[in-house]
Amino acid sequence: MDPTSEQLLWMYEKMVEIREYEETMAKVYLEGKLPPKIQKGLAFDIGGGPVPGEMHLAAGQEPVAVGVCAHLRTEDSVVGAHRPHHFAIAKNVDLNAMTAEMFGKATGLGRGKGGHMHLFDPAVKFSCSGIVGASAPQACGAALAAKKLGKDWVAIGFFGEGAANQGAFHEALNLASLWKLPVIFVCEDNKYGISVEKQDSTSIESNADRAAGYGMPGVLVETNDAVAVFRAAGEAVARARRGEGPTLIEVKTDRYLGHFQGDPETYRPKGEAQELRTHDPIPALGALLRSRDLLDDTSDASLRKAVSERIEAAYAFGRNSPYPEPSEALLHVFAD
Amino acid sequence: MTTETKVRTLTMAQAISEAVAQEMERDQRVFVMGEDVGKYGGIFSATTGLLDKFGPDRIMDTPISETGFMGAAIGAAAEGLRPISELMFVDFFGVCFDQIYNHLAKNTYMSGGNTKYPVVITTGIGGGYNDAAQHSQCLYGIFAHVPGLKVVVPSNAYDAKGLMTAAIRDDNPVVFMYHKGIMGLSWMSYYEGSTNAVPLEPYTIPFGEAKVVREGRDLTIVTLSQMVQKAVLAADKLAAEGIDVEIIDLRTLVPLDREAVLRSVAKTGRLLVADEDYLSFGLSGEIAAIVAEHLDRVKLKAPIRRLAVPDVPIPFSRPLEDFAIPQVDGIAAAVRDLMQLNLN
């Protein structure tokens, strides 16, 4: 299944949006974290600045998010991982509320209680988790609900290749296959589990091969290309909607940045990240659009301008929103 | 119009499965999944008869993969379903605790109240039948320690039905823990007091309301679960000796009825906590602390005493287990000792 012109343009615009969102965050995140505190012996203050806490950015991994989410409707569920922004943006999570959440503001998705790793937007059925591998069983549950409710909704569990060595992953695959659940497990192989290379953590070359052990199709997408992901995901989503059960997809993707912002990346060969950027999937998709006369300099510029305005507005909303009252820490432990 | 209330005597297991059945009839979103909940009817009979009534789509046997199905309960609840998820022994929760204490318990909070997870987790607790350290724990203290989980630990069939009905209707995660030794199983000795009159109609018992099981003036025993039955037997003995014991059954740990504890101890001036969980860092310390924090309101006549498992894994051999888990005689002895002590 090939993307329509409309879908190609949507994927391109979303990728541009995700990248610019992350690049903006990379800058904003550093505010207040560097000197003058250096004189106290601190070169980097993780809790300082307007966006405190850890920050995991996904620059380079945009094709996975858009290639899958291009097939989804609002009713379909997405459970993301601890590096969640690209999935969230591709699933149309409210950009203002998402940004405010990272600033810890009362207007945030979780009123400032979750932060960047814990984004919940039930309006578009998006959630994520800071725990490696935890998304897969929960995606099974969403798919189980769809089946019980008699809906053709699907659920996506996104996770990294490091998570595929977790028991949760294997239990979820077995459950999904056993119960023929409309769930698609999407593994982002960005080659690194924090600092450990895949070859040093995983006994096989491709996690897609593990699908065979659970009687479901396993698909390896070998290029970090939105159209390639789109094709694989399209088949999997269609299968799931037809009631034919789960699929496991692994995408070889690239992580341009460290595991977290501030990661010294001592484990990474010098120049590797720079080299990866030479096959950036965003200009590649732009070139494809241009070759089909779907994009030119003028339309690209106006698309980028619209994206920038959205992102600027989201960051302004995040910055300018009020903090929650401190005593709000006591609220929302329970739903009532 | 009048409704006739039919009251029968049920075991705790029967009362629990009746509550589940009635809620499943009332609400199509309720379903049960877990290990051996189907044909077997639950290892401790908490789901007996439900498969025949509701079929395998609503009474689902799961693979032995606790992370998988506990996580699935979370995902299904997020979509509006109301799963009851059974993991037969509380001792087994280590394998799936991440899904429970990092997700089920916290997602509502981290979403600023935007999401809810109406999951009931059911599990068997307690020893007294020589199953040793991996099948005999209570561990309710661990679940009560993590914010975001309600924790229910009934002591008898009447309470179990009302609390289970309330648990299923609650929009929050509820951990419902039943002591195997009071379920009324045909293959395990048990305490008669836990099998009692249960109305046929659905009813709820609100969480956070402890029950005064027995009124008395000399000393308060705060307890729960099977230990309530033991405390009643001890109190009967002590009554013959002229000691008048009041017994408080906590019924739920989260929320906890602190006022009931304080009211009773203010009246009697003496407190014994009888608990089948481990002694240190747990329920008994919590109850003692509540009283200690309110000594401006509560005048103690004697020091507080705690009777709990003395920080050892539950041993296998009968005399060892009987020693480790507080028994009727031990409760009575502790009460007698306390009656001899005087502050000031």
Interface residues (C-beta under 8 A of the other chain):
Chain A: S77 V79 G108 L109 G110 R111 G112 K113 G114 H118 F120 D121 P122 K125 S127 S129 G130 I131 A134 A136 P137 Q138 A139 C140 G141 A142 A143 L144 A145 A146 K148 L149 A155 G167 A168 E171 A172 N174 L175 L178 L331 H332 V333 F334 A335 D336
Chain B: F31 D57 T62 P63 S65 E66 T67 G68 F69 M70 G71 A72 A73 I74 G75 A76 A77 A78 E79 G80 L81 P83 V95 D98 Q99 N102 H103 N107 T108 Y109 M110 S111 G112 G113 N114 T115 K116 Y117 P118 P147 G148 K150 D170 D171 N172
